[in-house]
């Protein structure tokens, strides 16, 4: 089996390479593969039995004024890879996001909840899901994730530790709930999915449990041996951004159970291991 990883230079892309160590892997960064170019995609996908699409336009705020650019990568790019996968009889893992939902729920979103994005970024990722599933039916896994952090790139956890070096206190919003997810765990979960006989469809790739950004920040401080009381709560009105954020981003994990697979572990356990490895 040959594996193709797109977006291989990002946090998840790097951890996917580690999780697939020892296997036949082609890892291409954004500079090495333009997923919006069908000819390039076909050439890159040739003779690969699995494609994991970690390439994405992730500048959430910029997408509000550059939606066409975001759509080209997040939707057209996903469709191109799905078409190439179908032509090769390959399976596709399409990474998606909690932003495909409106954040108005009060209980974890099920995998089959109707999509209702409230931002340009969310709309482009939702369309990417639809296109990937339609172009490679039965052999596409849409893996939605959220609140990612890892060693391979900038993220919230690293930002908190950086601010801890220069600020006595840090204010963090306490009115948005979600699931901090370590890319190390997500990469391993994707490999487990690919190694199984699980059916195609939608899976939620987030660590279990839930917290707020404030709670996550306190846990990050604790993991670094810092006083968590240096983190103070605030609300979203103090951090107005161009793109609206879902206030509730907790995802349910029933699809894993139905496929006979265990969901990912609790986010605090994952954070403890990530911290021991330098995040």
C-alpha positions in Angstrom: 0.0 0.0 0.0 1.3 3.4 -0.9 0.1 6.5 1.0 0.0 10.1 -0.3 -0.1 12.9 2.3 -1.0 16.4 1.0 -0.3 19.4 3.2 2.6 17.4 4.6 4.3 20.5 6.1 1.6 21.3 8.6 1.2 20.1 12.2 -1.0 17.2 11.2 0.9 16.4 8.1 4.1 16.0 10.1 2.5 13.8 12.7 0.9 11.7 9.9 4.4 11.0 8.6 5.5 9.9 12.0 2.4 7.7 12.4 3.1 6.1 9.0 6.8 5.6 9.6 8.1 2.5 7.9 5.4 2.5 5.3 5.6 3.6 1.6 4.6 7.3 2.0 4.8 10.2 -0.4 4.5 13.4 1.6 4.0 16.6 -0.4 3.8 20.1 1.0 1.7 23.0 -0.3 4.8 24.1 -2.4 5.2 20.7 -3.9 1.5 20.0 -4.8 -1.1 22.5 -5.7 -4.3 20.6 -5.0 -6.3 23.1 -7.1 -4.5 21.9 -10.2 -6.1 18.7 -11.5 -3.2 17.7 -13.6 -0.8 17.9 -10.7 -3.2 16.0 -8.5 -3.6 13.2 -11.0 0.1 12.8 -11.4 0.8 12.9 -7.6 -2.0 10.4 -6.8 -1.0 7.9 -9.4 -0.3 4.4 -8.0 -1.3 5.4 -4.4 -3.9 3.4 -2.6 -4.6 5.9 0.1 -4.7 9.7 0.0 -4.8 11.8 3.2 -5.7 15.3 2.5 -4.3 17.6 5.2 -3.9 20.5 2.7 -6.2 23.4 3.6 -6.7 27.1 3.6 -6.9 27.7 7.3 -6.7 31.5 7.7 -10.2 31.7 9.1 -10.4 35.5 9.3 -8.8 36.1 5.9 -11.3 33.7 4.3 -14.1 36.3 5.0 -12.6 38.5 2.3 -10.8 35.8 0.2 -13.6 33.2 0.1 -12.9 32.2 -3.6 -9.3 31.5 -2.7 -10.3 29.4 0.3 -12.9 27.6 -1.7 -10.4 26.7 -4.4 -8.2 24.9 -1.8 -10.8 23.6 0.6 -13.6 22.5 -1.8 -12.2 22.3 -5.3 -8.9 20.8 -4.0 -10.8 18.2 -2.0 -12.9 17.3 -5.0 -9.8 17.0 -7.2 -8.2 14.5 -4.8 -11.5 12.6 -4.5 -11.7 12.3 -8.3 -8.1 11.1 -8.5 -8.7 8.6 -5.7 -11.8 7.2 -7.5 -9.8 6.9 -10.7 -7.2 4.9 -8.9 -9.5 2.8 -6.7 -8.0 4.5 -3.7 -9.4 5.6 -0.4 -9.4 9.3 0.6 -9.3 10.8 4.1 -10.6 14.4 3.8 -9.9 16.5 6.9 -12.7 18.8 7.9 -13.7 21.0 10.8 -16.2 21.8 13.5 -16.7 25.1 11.6 -19.2 23.2 9.3 -21.7 23.6 12.2 -23.2 26.8 13.6 -22.2 26.3 17.2 -25.7 26.8 18.5 -26.1 23.2 19.9 -26.0 22.3 23.6 -25.1 18.6 23.1 -22.4 17.0 21.1 -22.9 17.2 17.3 -23.7 13.9 15.7 -21.8 12.9 12.6 -25.1 13.2 10.5 -26.1 16.6 11.8 -27.1 18.9 9.0 -24.3 21.3 8.0 -24.8 25.0 8.9 -21.6 27.0 8.7 -21.6 30.6 9.8 -18.3 31.7 8.3 -16.7 31.7 4.9 -14.1 29.2 6.0 -16.8 26.9 7.3 -18.7 27.1 4.0 -15.7 26.2 2.0 -14.9 23.2 4.2 -18.6 22.1 4.2 -18.5 22.2 0.4 -15.3 20.2 0.4 -17.0 17.5 2.4 -19.9 17.2 0.0 -17.7 17.2 -3.0 -15.3 14.6 -1.7 -18.0 12.2 -0.6 -19.8 12.6 -4.0 -16.7 12.1 -6.1 -15.4 9.0 -4.3 -18.5 7.5 -2.8 -18.0 4.6 -0.3 -14.2 5.1 -0.2 -14.0 8.6 1.4 -13.6 9.2 5.1 -14.4 12.7 6.2 -12.6 13.3 9.5 -13.8 16.4 11.3 -11.5 17.8 13.9 -11.1 20.9 16.0 -8.9 22.9 18.3 -5.7 21.3 17.0 -2.3 21.7 18.7 1.0 19.9 18.1 4.7 20.3 17.9 4.8 21.0 14.2 3.3 24.5 13.9 1.8 27.5 15.6 -1.2 26.9 17.8 -3.1 28.0 20.9 -1.1 25.9 23.4 2.2 27.3 22.1 0.8 30.8 22.1 -0.2 30.5 25.8 3.3 29.3 26.7 4.8 32.2 24.8 2.6 34.7 26.5 3.4 33.2 29.8 7.0 34.3 29.3 6.1 37.9 28.7 2.8 38.5 30.6 2.0 38.0 34.3 -1.6 37.2 33.4 -3.4 36.2 30.2 -7.1 36.7 29.5 -8.8 33.9 27.6 -12.4 33.5 26.5 -14.6 31.3 28.7 -17.7 31.2 26.6 -16.6 28.9 23.7 -16.6 25.2 24.3 -14.8 22.5 22.4 -12.3 19.7 22.4 -8.6 20.4 22.4 -7.1 17.8 20.1 -3.5 16.7 19.9 -2.3 16.1 16.3 -0.3 13.1 17.5 -3.5 11.4 18.6 -5.4 12.4 15.5 -2.7 11.1 13.2 -2.6 7.8 15.0 -6.5 7.6 14.9 -6.4 8.2 11.1 -4.0 5.3 10.7 -6.1 3.1 12.9 -9.1 4.0 10.7 -7.2 3.2 7.5 -6.0 -0.1 8.9 -9.5 -1.2 9.8 -12.4 -2.3 7.6 -14.5 0.6 8.7 -16.9 1.9 6.1 -16.5 5.3 4.4 -18.4 8.2 5.8 -18.1 10.9 8.4 -16.0 10.5 11.6 -15.3 13.0 14.3 -11.5 13.1 15.1 -11.4 15.0 18.4 -10.1 14.0 21.8 -12.9 13.1 24.2 -14.2 15.4 26.9 -14.7 19.2 26.6 -13.7 22.5 28.0 -13.5 26.2 27.2 -10.5 28.0 25.8 -10.0 29.3 29.3 -10.0 25.8 30.7 -7.6 24.7 28.0 -5.3 27.6 28.8 -5.2 26.8 32.5 -4.4 23.1 31.6 -1.6 24.2 29.4 -0.1 26.4 32.2 -0.4 23.4 34.6 1.2 21.1 32.1 4.2 23.4 32.0 4.5 23.7 35.8 3.1 27.3 35.8 0.4 28.7 38.1 -3.0 28.3 36.3 -4.4 31.3 38.2 -2.4 33.5 35.9 -5.0 32.7 33.3 -8.1 34.9 33.8 -11.5 34.5 32.1 -13.2 36.9 29.7 -15.8 36.6 27.0 -15.8 36.7 23.2 -17.0 40.3 23.0 -13.4 41.4 24.0 -11.9 39.6 21.0 -14.0 40.6 18.1 -12.7 39.0 14.8 -13.9 39.2 11.2 -15.1 35.6 11.2 -17.6 34.4 13.7 -16.5 31.5 15.8 -18.9 28.6 16.8 -19.6 29.0 20.5 -20.1 25.3 20.9 -17.9 22.9 19.0 -18.2 19.6 20.9 -18.4 16.7 18.5 -19.9 13.3 19.1 -18.1 10.0 18.4 -20.8 7.5 17.7 -19.4 6.6 14.2 -16.2 5.1 15.8 -18.4 2.8 18.0 -20.5 1.7 15.0 -17.3 0.8 13.2 -16.0 -1.2 16.1 -13.2 1.3 16.9 -12.5 3.2 20.1 -12.8 7.0 19.9 -9.8 9.1 20.9 -8.9 9.4 24.6 -9.7 12.3 26.9 -8.0 15.6 26.0 -6.3 16.0 29.3 -4.5 12.6 28.9 -3.4 13.7 25.4 -2.2 17.1 26.7 -0.1 15.4 29.4 1.7 13.3 26.8 2.0 16.2 24.4 3.5 18.4 27.1 6.0 15.7 28.0 7.2 15.8 24.4 7.3 19.5 24.2 3.8 19.9 22.7 
